[in-house]
Amino acid sequence: MSSPAAAKFAGERETVQKELERVLASRELRNSLQLQKLLRYLIEETLAGRAEISIRDWIRSYGCR
């Protein structure tokens, strides 16, 4: 069963992913792999309906305190 948040973004997934790729290729982010990973993770977790815990999990997975 998908979450309400995942259902909310289902119709916009392709548009959001294309925009994410555009932003990741921007001058501001193209040289920062860590920021790219963070942004990609946050967007993917939001699209999957798991945004509530995504920042905390990302910080733990990268050993940030």
C-alpha positions as a LaTeX table, in Angstrom:
\begin{tabular}{lrrr}
\hline
Residue & $x$ (\AA) & $y$ (\AA) & $z$ (\AA) \\
\hline
Met1 & 0.00 & 0.00 & 0.00 \\
Ser2 & 1.45 & 3.36 & $-0.95$ \\
Ser3 & 1.40 & 6.32 & 1.38 \\
Pro4 & $-0.76$ & 9.40 & 0.77 \\
Ala5 & 2.40 & 11.42 & 0.10 \\
Ala6 & 3.57 & 8.94 & $-2.55$ \\
Ala7 & 0.15 & 9.03 & $-4.19$ \\
Lys8 & 0.21 & 12.83 & $-4.13$ \\
Phe9 & 3.40 & 12.91 & $-6.21$ \\
Ala10 & 2.66 & 9.93 & $-8.47$ \\
Gly11 & 1.52 & 12.05 & $-11.40$ \\
Glu12 & 4.42 & 14.45 & $-11.04$ \\
Arg13 & 7.27 & 11.96 & $-10.56$ \\
Glu14 & 8.72 & 12.27 & $-14.07$ \\
Thr15 & 8.54 & 16.08 & $-14.03$ \\
Val16 & 10.17 & 16.26 & $-10.60$ \\
Gln17 & 12.95 & 13.85 & $-11.61$ \\
Lys18 & 13.72 & 15.84 & $-14.77$ \\
Glu19 & 13.88 & 19.04 & $-12.76$ \\
Leu20 & 16.10 & 17.36 & $-10.18$ \\
Glu21 & 18.58 & 16.38 & $-12.90$ \\
Arg22 & 18.57 & 19.96 & $-14.20$ \\
Val23 & 19.28 & 21.34 & $-10.73$ \\
Leu24 & 22.00 & 18.77 & $-10.04$ \\
Ala25 & 23.76 & 19.79 & $-13.27$ \\
Ser26 & 23.65 & 23.47 & $-12.34$ \\
Arg27 & 26.84 & 25.43 & $-11.77$ \\
Glu28 & 26.03 & 25.71 & $-8.08$ \\
Leu29 & 25.79 & 21.95 & $-7.47$ \\
Arg30 & 27.84 & 20.24 & $-10.18$ \\
Asn31 & 31.04 & 20.31 & $-8.10$ \\
Ser32 & 29.50 & 19.20 & $-4.81$ \\
Leu33 & 28.88 & 15.48 & $-4.77$ \\
Gln34 & 27.72 & 15.57 & $-1.14$ \\
Leu35 & 25.05 & 18.22 & $-1.83$ \\
Gln36 & 23.94 & 16.30 & $-4.91$ \\
Lys37 & 23.54 & 13.13 & $-2.87$ \\
Leu38 & 21.60 & 14.96 & $-0.18$ \\
Leu39 & 19.23 & 16.64 & $-2.61$ \\
Arg40 & 18.68 & 13.44 & $-4.61$ \\
Tyr41 & 17.99 & 11.48 & $-1.42$ \\
Leu42 & 15.55 & 14.04 & $-0.07$ \\
Ile43 & 13.63 & 14.25 & $-3.35$ \\
Glu44 & 13.48 & 10.47 & $-3.80$ \\
Glu45 & 12.33 & 9.93 & $-0.22$ \\
Thr46 & 9.68 & 12.62 & $-0.61$ \\
Leu47 & 8.40 & 11.06 & $-3.83$ \\
Ala48 & 8.26 & 7.69 & $-2.09$ \\
Gly49 & 6.28 & 9.15 & 0.80 \\
Arg50 & 9.03 & 8.73 & 3.36 \\
Ala51 & 10.04 & 12.38 & 3.81 \\
Glu52 & 9.26 & 12.48 & 7.52 \\
Ile53 & 12.41 & 10.59 & 8.46 \\
Ser54 & 14.62 & 11.16 & 5.44 \\
Ile55 & 16.85 & 13.95 & 6.75 \\
Arg56 & 17.59 & 12.13 & 10.00 \\
Asp57 & 18.36 & 8.90 & 8.13 \\
Trp58 & 20.59 & 10.67 & 5.61 \\
Ile59 & 22.60 & 12.30 & 8.37 \\
Arg60 & 23.06 & 8.96 & 10.12 \\
Ser61 & 24.00 & 7.15 & 6.90 \\
Tyr62 & 26.78 & 9.63 & 6.14 \\
Gly63 & 28.11 & 9.74 & 9.67 \\
Cys64 & 27.23 & 13.40 & 10.19 \\
Arg65 & 26.48 & 14.43 & 13.73 \\
\hline
\end{tabular}
